[in-house]
Amino acid sequence: MKRFTKYPAIIRALFFILLLNLTISVAFADKVLWQGTSTNISLWTMNTNGDYLFHREYGPYAGWKAINYADGKILWQHSGGQVSLWTVNSNGDYVTHRLHGPYAGWTAKSYATNRILWQHTDGSISLWVVNNNGEYVSNKIYGPYPGWTAINYANGKILWQATTGEISIWTMNAAGDYITHRIHGPFDGWKAINYANGKVLWQHTDGQVSLWTVNNAGEYVTHRLHGPYAGWIAKSYANGRLLWQATWGDISLWTVNATGDYVTTRIHGGFSDWTALDYN
């Protein structure tokens, strides 16, 4: 400590600012979740530019398959129907987990912001509220609605798609109660991939993507079209990033601005035995 104090105050201040910024960037860095052909997973931590920082690898665990990562949690499902909700720290290190189920006929669809979305074979959904440890708190059940399948839950919204191509964006309150919804489409050749952070990601059969901006009520505001790019498939959108994967294994992590315009990209891979599941 005495040796450090010999440097001018401005140098010490700059050092601590740099250290603080580095700590914040890692603590709040986003993740890419990969799954291997043997069902092992790799959780990558990325910086704000989409550059790889480090990763943690887990598994394989017999019968278990990862579904998604979001908000410090990894959602797994067993072939027997049980789910495991892992809590990981900012580096992706395993901290603890909670097991739920199995519940006959129910399959977990996604996790986000202390919610687990389940869907039953009859088309019903159950939206669970869980606490920060992943323990069950409460749930709400909806449906079934013939022809409709829930895609994901994120940021107080449930995204549904119908067999006829329409989507429905539900707005929910903090308890998981339905508030309102908006229906869009159908649009020939287009299929919704996911909803997150006020955006709906669509992909066309020709490979083109459309990134919609919607308001808090789920109403369409604007969109941006990208592609198609030969061999590339859009995987997910979240937090200003659009994740693509190529047929040869590479991923491309796009940064887009608030209106969905392309800003920059980072390409990683390819990893022939790995598939990117999502970015969050």
DACOR-V262344 format. One record per pair of residues at least 24 apart in sequence whose C-alpha atoms are under 8 Angstrom apart, sorted by sequence separation. I is the first residue (numbers start at 0). J is the second residue. D is the distance in Angstrom with one decimal. If there is no record, write none. Layout:
BEGIN
I,J,D
I,J,D
END
This chain:
BEGIN
247,271,6.7
248,272,7.9
38,63,7.4
40,65,7.4
80,105,7.2
82,107,7.3
122,147,7.2
124,149,7.4
164,189,7.4
166,191,7.4
206,231,7.3
208,233,7.2
248,273,7.1
250,275,7.5
38,64,5.9
80,106,6.6
122,148,6.7
164,190,6.8
206,232,6.5
248,274,7.1
38,65,7.7
244,274,7.9
34,65,7.2
76,107,7.0
118,149,7.2
160,191,7.2
202,233,7.1
244,275,7.0
32,67,7.1
55,90,7.9
74,109,7.2
97,132,7.5
116,151,7.1
158,193,7.1
181,216,7.4
200,235,7.1
223,258,7.5
242,277,7.2
32,68,6.4
54,90,7.7
55,91,6.0
74,110,6.4
96,132,7.5
97,133,5.8
116,152,6.4
139,175,6.2
158,194,6.3
180,216,7.3
181,217,5.8
200,236,6.4
222,258,7.2
223,259,5.8
242,278,6.5
54,91,7.1
55,92,6.7
73,110,7.9
95,132,7.8
96,133,7.1
97,134,6.5
115,152,7.9
138,175,7.1
139,176,6.8
157,194,7.8
179,216,7.5
180,217,6.9
181,218,6.4
199,236,7.9
221,258,7.5
222,259,7.0
223,260,6.5
241,278,8.0
30,68,7.8
72,110,7.8
114,152,7.7
156,194,7.8
198,236,7.7
240,278,7.6
69,110,6.5
70,111,6.4
108,149,7.9
111,152,6.6
112,153,7.1
153,194,6.6
154,195,6.6
195,236,6.6
196,237,6.5
234,275,7.7
237,278,6.5
238,279,6.7
66,108,7.3
67,109,6.3
68,110,7.3
69,111,5.4
70,112,6.2
108,150,7.2
109,151,5.8
110,152,7.1
111,153,5.6
112,154,7.0
150,192,7.5
151,193,6.3
152,194,7.4
153,195,5.5
154,196,6.4
192,234,7.3
193,235,6.3
194,236,7.4
195,237,5.4
196,238,6.5
234,276,7.1
235,277,5.7
236,278,7.0
237,279,5.6
66,109,6.7
67,110,6.8
69,112,7.4
108,151,6.5
109,152,6.6
110,153,7.9
111,154,7.5
150,193,6.6
151,194,6.9
153,196,7.5
192,235,6.6
193,236,6.9
195,238,7.6
234,277,6.4
235,278,6.6
236,279,7.9
44,90,6.8
86,132,7.1
128,174,7.3
170,216,6.8
212,258,6.8
44,91,7.3
86,133,7.5
128,175,7.3
170,217,7.4
212,259,7.5
43,91,7.6
85,133,7.6
127,175,7.6
169,217,7.4
211,259,7.5
42,91,6.4
84,133,6.1
126,175,6.5
168,217,5.8
210,259,6.2
28,89,7.5
27,89,7.0
26,89,5.1
25,89,7.0
26,90,7.4
25,90,7.4
49,252,6.4
49,253,7.7
49,254,7.6
48,254,7.6
67,276,6.7
68,277,7.2
70,279,7.5
66,276,7.6
67,277,6.5
68,278,7.6
69,279,5.6
68,279,6.7
49,264,7.4
50,265,6.6
49,265,6.0
48,265,7.9
36,272,5.5
35,272,5.6
36,273,6.3
35,273,4.4
36,274,8.0
34,273,5.6
35,274,6.4
33,273,6.3
34,274,5.4
33,274,5.5
34,275,6.4
33,275,4.3
34,276,6.8
32,275,6.0
33,276,5.5
31,275,7.1
32,276,5.5
33,277,7.5
31,276,7.6
32,277,5.6
31,277,5.9
32,278,6.4
31,278,4.5
30,278,5.7
31,279,6.7
29,278,7.3
30,279,5.5
29,279,5.6
END
